[in-house]
Amino acid sequence: MQKDRSQTRTVTVTVDAQDPSGAGAIHAFGKKILVTGIIAGERVALHIKDPREIYPEAELRRIVARSPHRVDPRCPVFGRCGGCTLQMLAYPEQLKWKRRVVKDALGKMLEDRSVLVRPTIGMKEPWLYRNKVQYPVGRDGRFPIIGFYAPVSYRIVTNRGCPIQHPEADLLKEALLAHLKEHRIEPYDERTGDGLVRTLMTRKGFATGQVVCILVLNGRTLPAMEGFVAAARAAVPALTGVVVNVNTKKGRVILGRENRVVWGSGTLTDTLLGHTFEISPNSFYQVNHAQAESLYRAALELAAIEKKDVVFDLYAGAGTITIPAAALAKEAWGVELSPEAVADAERNAKRNGMENARFVAGDVVKETSRLIEKKIRPDIVILDPPRAGCDKPLLLMLAAARPKRIVYVSCDPRTLARDLGILELHGYRVAEVQPVDLFPHTGHVEAVALLEPMGKRRGS
């Protein structure tokens, strides 16, 4: 007789490891199953839904043997919200684990030797650090809801008082939710393409205190917009701008290309490493101000830039690395795909008086090739690519250009290891790697790697 596929099973198992996502990994029914909120070495009772599924779902029922590193999560929806995976793990242990994640990724790719991986740079107070928050807007029955997606899901989990994000985001969320209810405004439905409000995005300048609210709409305006602006300003006195981002395309891309300033300023001003930056809604900006400074400081120290040096900063964004590098160099070239980010970078260079900082908009591979063809050759290269890492043709081009140092800033240890392996096959050697924790209580870790030509010793 065939068993009901809806059946559930409870198993007691030992947690094998912490997955790179931060979830605990267990093996049951011949499969690897990931569960948020459990720690490697713990013995746990789990409720597993249909074990014949390719990726079975599991729910923590009881901790049989508790890890000595377990702490109580601060967030009441931890485990149901997909924002964090490590709040149950003591912060010093999170930093040790993130170092191991980097070491393990490098070890798989650079099998012939070990690489110096320094202890992870963490935060003194790893809370309330996120300066950018993106809330999806949806519906629960007849009512609009705003929150975060559940793990591996597009189901929205509502929350209040998220302990890792800037508090003003929560205040703006509540103001928008009240406005949607009062005026019966429809959230966007991804299945049908109907509805208006897709996402609420907030940004805060931690050094300046400025806050900008961005409403991502399937249209050009919000009904009773003046009322929402008034409510938002009352909720957040530090608010400096309200922007409508128009996104009428189906799909998961959050932001459209058009931004309409409804009130105040459409850009955010902040400072990093003593330089002032103006950031538009579509421009990349690190979400953790304090740790962005730690990350960039580590990159610049490893780069060891001298006044005679020409620096390439590739995937330059709004110039947040290019401009501090230009302050140390003969000249610095920032190459970035986004024209909006390059426009920000050029304004930022002018604002900071960096006439030797120059920017190019376009495909990073093509534009870097053009610079080299024009006999502009880098002494130092700083790479800060997206999670997917660098295109192999770019890495081969840089290896052929033979800069004296390459500094690679990465947000994914696996693609970092892959790209370092390519550079090591083409004449460079990884000297050291510095992990930096930009996302406390999550599985994410940034790392900065220094590469030098084969045979060169540091300081020679």
Sequence and secondary structure as in RCSB ss.txt:
>XXXX:A:sequence
MQKDRSQTRTVTVTVDAQDPSGAGAIHAFGKKILVTGIIAGERVALHIKDPREIYPEAELRRIVARSPHRVDPRC
PVFGRCGGCTLQMLAYPEQLKWKRRVVKDALGKMLEDRSVLVRPTIGMKEPWLYRNKVQYPVGRDGRFPIIGFYA
PVSYRIVTNRGCPIQHPEADLLKEALLAHLKEHRIEPYDERTGDGLVRTLMTRKGFATGQVVCILVLNGRTLPAM
EGFVAAARAAVPALTGVVVNVNTKKGRVILGRENRVVWGSGTLTDTLLGHTFEISPNSFYQVNHAQAESLYRAAL
ELAAIEKKDVVFDLYAGAGTITIPAAALAKEAWGVELSPEAVADAERNAKRNGMENARFVAGDVVKETSRLIEKK
IRPDIVILDPPRAGCDKPLLLMLAAARPKRIVYVSCDPRTLARDLGILELHGYRVAEVQPVDLFPHTGHVEAVAL
LEPMGKRRGS
>XXXX:A:secstr
    TT EEEEEEE  EE TTS EEEEETTEEEEETT  TT EEEEEEE TTSSS  EEEEEEEE  TTB   S 
TTBTTBSS S TTB HHHHHHHHHHHHHHHHHHH TTS   B   B  SS SS BSEEEEEEEEETTEEEEEEE 
TTS  EEE SS TTB HHHHHHHHHHHHHHHHHT  B  TTT   SEEEEEEEE TTT  EEEEEEESSS  TTH
HHHHHHHHHH TTEEEEEEEE  S SS    SEEEEEEE SSEEEEETTEEEEE TTS   SBHHHHHHHHHHHH
HHHT  TT EEEEES TTTTTHHHHHTTSSEEEEEES HHHHHHHHHHHHHTT TTEEEEES HHHHHHHHHHTT
   SEEEE   TT   HHHHHHHHHH  SEEEEEES HHHHHHHHHHHHHTTEEEEEEEEE SSTTSS  EEEEE
EEETT  TT 
